Amino acid sequence: MADDFHYEIVNECGILSEGKAGWKMELNLVQWGDRNPKYDIRSWSPDHAKMGKGITLTKEELTALKDILSKMNI
């Protein structure tokens, strides 16, 4: 079953941070399997072969998050 798992980073949107081991927290547009691409925030190894836990968001969810963040006093 693990052999059926595949993904493609359709667009590398930006890097949020970088750890000492070279892993980067990134916002990307990722296609998981045969599904439609979603925005994805997670840590990636330098070659994108390994990944950490993350969150995927639709365009509508990302827009809602943007609106929430713009209203915050940070």
PyMOL commands that place a pseudoatom at each C-alpha (Angstrom):
pseudoatom trace, name=CA, resn=MET, resi=1, chain=A, elem=C, hetatm=0, pos=[0.000, 0.000, 0.000]
pseudoatom trace, name=CA, resn=ALA, resi=2, chain=A, elem=C, hetatm=0, pos=[2.867, 2.435, 0.731]
pseudoatom trace, name=CA, resn=ASP, resi=3, chain=A, elem=C, hetatm=0, pos=[4.036, 1.997, -2.874]
pseudoatom trace, name=CA, resn=ASP, resi=4, chain=A, elem=C, hetatm=0, pos=[0.785, 3.634, -4.064]
pseudoatom trace, name=CA, resn=PHE, resi=5, chain=A, elem=C, hetatm=0, pos=[1.553, 6.855, -2.158]
pseudoatom trace, name=CA, resn=HIS, resi=6, chain=A, elem=C, hetatm=0, pos=[2.764, 9.659, -4.368]
pseudoatom trace, name=CA, resn=TYR, resi=7, chain=A, elem=C, hetatm=0, pos=[2.757, 13.424, -4.364]
pseudoatom trace, name=CA, resn=GLU, resi=8, chain=A, elem=C, hetatm=0, pos=[3.893, 16.272, -6.542]
pseudoatom trace, name=CA, resn=ILE, resi=9, chain=A, elem=C, hetatm=0, pos=[4.822, 19.761, -5.416]
pseudoatom trace, name=CA, resn=VAL, resi=10, chain=A, elem=C, hetatm=0, pos=[3.030, 21.797, -8.063]
pseudoatom trace, name=CA, resn=ASN, resi=11, chain=A, elem=C, hetatm=0, pos=[4.198, 25.207, -6.792]
pseudoatom trace, name=CA, resn=GLU, resi=12, chain=A, elem=C, hetatm=0, pos=[6.714, 26.150, -4.100]
pseudoatom trace, name=CA, resn=CYS, resi=13, chain=A, elem=C, hetatm=0, pos=[5.032, 29.245, -2.638]
pseudoatom trace, name=CA, resn=GLY, resi=14, chain=A, elem=C, hetatm=0, pos=[7.534, 30.143, 0.084]
pseudoatom trace, name=CA, resn=ILE, resi=15, chain=A, elem=C, hetatm=0, pos=[9.685, 29.183, 3.046]
pseudoatom trace, name=CA, resn=LEU, resi=16, chain=A, elem=C, hetatm=0, pos=[8.432, 30.048, 6.539]
pseudoatom trace, name=CA, resn=SER, resi=17, chain=A, elem=C, hetatm=0, pos=[11.516, 28.929, 8.474]
pseudoatom trace, name=CA, resn=GLU, resi=18, chain=A, elem=C, hetatm=0, pos=[14.591, 26.705, 8.304]
pseudoatom trace, name=CA, resn=GLY, resi=19, chain=A, elem=C, hetatm=0, pos=[15.906, 24.322, 10.946]
pseudoatom trace, name=CA, resn=LYS, resi=20, chain=A, elem=C, hetatm=0, pos=[19.513, 23.496, 11.798]
pseudoatom trace, name=CA, resn=ALA, resi=21, chain=A, elem=C, hetatm=0, pos=[19.418, 20.203, 9.878]
pseudoatom trace, name=CA, resn=GLY, resi=22, chain=A, elem=C, hetatm=0, pos=[18.321, 21.945, 6.676]
pseudoatom trace, name=CA, resn=TRP, resi=23, chain=A, elem=C, hetatm=0, pos=[14.651, 21.021, 6.957]
pseudoatom trace, name=CA, resn=LYS, resi=24, chain=A, elem=C, hetatm=0, pos=[12.369, 23.890, 5.930]
pseudoatom trace, name=CA, resn=MET, resi=25, chain=A, elem=C, hetatm=0, pos=[8.830, 24.775, 6.937]
pseudoatom trace, name=CA, resn=GLU, resi=26, chain=A, elem=C, hetatm=0, pos=[7.214, 25.583, 3.603]
pseudoatom trace, name=CA, resn=LEU, resi=27, chain=A, elem=C, hetatm=0, pos=[3.959, 26.679, 2.048]
pseudoatom trace, name=CA, resn=ASN, resi=28, chain=A, elem=C, hetatm=0, pos=[3.472, 24.730, -1.179]
pseudoatom trace, name=CA, resn=LEU, resi=29, chain=A, elem=C, hetatm=0, pos=[0.713, 23.718, -3.544]
pseudoatom trace, name=CA, resn=VAL, resi=30, chain=A, elem=C, hetatm=0, pos=[0.813, 19.903, -3.440]
pseudoatom trace, name=CA, resn=GLN, resi=31, chain=A, elem=C, hetatm=0, pos=[-1.067, 17.243, -5.358]
pseudoatom trace, name=CA, resn=TRP, resi=32, chain=A, elem=C, hetatm=0, pos=[-1.558, 14.195, -3.138]
pseudoatom trace, name=CA, resn=GLY, resi=33, chain=A, elem=C, hetatm=0, pos=[-2.168, 11.103, -5.221]
pseudoatom trace, name=CA, resn=ASP, resi=34, chain=A, elem=C, hetatm=0, pos=[-4.727, 11.761, -7.941]
pseudoatom trace, name=CA, resn=ARG, resi=35, chain=A, elem=C, hetatm=0, pos=[-6.585, 14.412, -5.932]
pseudoatom trace, name=CA, resn=ASN, resi=36, chain=A, elem=C, hetatm=0, pos=[-6.795, 18.099, -6.778]
pseudoatom trace, name=CA, resn=PRO, resi=37, chain=A, elem=C, hetatm=0, pos=[-3.818, 20.118, -5.479]
pseudoatom trace, name=CA, resn=LYS, resi=38, chain=A, elem=C, hetatm=0, pos=[-4.169, 21.777, -2.064]
pseudoatom trace, name=CA, resn=TYR, resi=39, chain=A, elem=C, hetatm=0, pos=[-2.106, 24.331, -0.207]
pseudoatom trace, name=CA, resn=ASP, resi=40, chain=A, elem=C, hetatm=0, pos=[0.139, 22.633, 2.287]
pseudoatom trace, name=CA, resn=ILE, resi=41, chain=A, elem=C, hetatm=0, pos=[2.173, 23.829, 5.281]
pseudoatom trace, name=CA, resn=ARG, resi=42, chain=A, elem=C, hetatm=0, pos=[4.735, 21.337, 6.585]
pseudoatom trace, name=CA, resn=SER, resi=43, chain=A, elem=C, hetatm=0, pos=[8.445, 20.733, 7.095]
pseudoatom trace, name=CA, resn=TRP, resi=44, chain=A, elem=C, hetatm=0, pos=[10.431, 19.163, 4.266]
pseudoatom trace, name=CA, resn=SER, resi=45, chain=A, elem=C, hetatm=0, pos=[13.897, 17.669, 4.014]
pseudoatom trace, name=CA, resn=PRO, resi=46, chain=A, elem=C, hetatm=0, pos=[16.280, 19.577, 1.712]
pseudoatom trace, name=CA, resn=ASP, resi=47, chain=A, elem=C, hetatm=0, pos=[15.539, 17.244, -1.243]
pseudoatom trace, name=CA, resn=HIS, resi=48, chain=A, elem=C, hetatm=0, pos=[11.765, 17.035, -0.552]
pseudoatom trace, name=CA, resn=ALA, resi=49, chain=A, elem=C, hetatm=0, pos=[12.093, 13.242, -0.195]
pseudoatom trace, name=CA, resn=LYS, resi=50, chain=A, elem=C, hetatm=0, pos=[10.944, 13.278, 3.457]
pseudoatom trace, name=CA, resn=MET, resi=51, chain=A, elem=C, hetatm=0, pos=[8.295, 15.333, 5.174]
pseudoatom trace, name=CA, resn=GLY, resi=52, chain=A, elem=C, hetatm=0, pos=[7.014, 16.106, 8.625]
pseudoatom trace, name=CA, resn=LYS, resi=53, chain=A, elem=C, hetatm=0, pos=[3.439, 16.418, 9.802]
pseudoatom trace, name=CA, resn=GLY, resi=54, chain=A, elem=C, hetatm=0, pos=[1.525, 19.266, 8.294]
pseudoatom trace, name=CA, resn=ILE, resi=55, chain=A, elem=C, hetatm=0, pos=[-1.786, 20.750, 7.324]
pseudoatom trace, name=CA, resn=THR, resi=56, chain=A, elem=C, hetatm=0, pos=[-3.480, 20.960, 3.937]
pseudoatom trace, name=CA, resn=LEU, resi=57, chain=A, elem=C, hetatm=0, pos=[-5.882, 23.742, 3.006]
pseudoatom trace, name=CA, resn=THR, resi=58, chain=A, elem=C, hetatm=0, pos=[-8.188, 24.404, 0.091]
pseudoatom trace, name=CA, resn=LYS, resi=59, chain=A, elem=C, hetatm=0, pos=[-7.932, 27.788, -1.617]
pseudoatom trace, name=CA, resn=GLU, resi=60, chain=A, elem=C, hetatm=0, pos=[-11.028, 28.890, 0.310]
pseudoatom trace, name=CA, resn=GLU, resi=61, chain=A, elem=C, hetatm=0, pos=[-9.521, 27.796, 3.640]
pseudoatom trace, name=CA, resn=LEU, resi=62, chain=A, elem=C, hetatm=0, pos=[-6.240, 29.565, 2.838]
pseudoatom trace, name=CA, resn=THR, resi=63, chain=A, elem=C, hetatm=0, pos=[-8.183, 32.742, 1.992]
pseudoatom trace, name=CA, resn=ALA, resi=64, chain=A, elem=C, hetatm=0, pos=[-10.073, 32.499, 5.295]
pseudoatom trace, name=CA, resn=LEU, resi=65, chain=A, elem=C, hetatm=0, pos=[-6.763, 32.040, 7.154]
pseudoatom trace, name=CA, resn=LYS, resi=66, chain=A, elem=C, hetatm=0, pos=[-5.332, 35.088, 5.375]
pseudoatom trace, name=CA, resn=ASP, resi=67, chain=A, elem=C, hetatm=0, pos=[-8.353, 37.147, 6.463]
pseudoatom trace, name=CA, resn=ILE, resi=68, chain=A, elem=C, hetatm=0, pos=[-8.003, 35.993, 10.084]
pseudoatom trace, name=CA, resn=LEU, resi=69, chain=A, elem=C, hetatm=0, pos=[-4.269, 36.743, 10.140]
pseudoatom trace, name=CA, resn=SER, resi=70, chain=A, elem=C, hetatm=0, pos=[-4.775, 40.204, 8.640]
pseudoatom trace, name=CA, resn=LYS, resi=71, chain=A, elem=C, hetatm=0, pos=[-7.154, 41.080, 11.509]
pseudoatom trace, name=CA, resn=MET, resi=72, chain=A, elem=C, hetatm=0, pos=[-4.735, 39.925, 14.220]
pseudoatom trace, name=CA, resn=ASN, resi=73, chain=A, elem=C, hetatm=0, pos=[-2.477, 42.356, 16.022]
pseudoatom trace, name=CA, resn=ILE, resi=74, chain=A, elem=C, hetatm=0, pos=[0.829, 40.492, 15.591]
for i in range(1, 74): cmd.bond("trace and resi %d" % i, "trace and resi %d" % (i + 1))
show_as sticks, trace
zoom trace
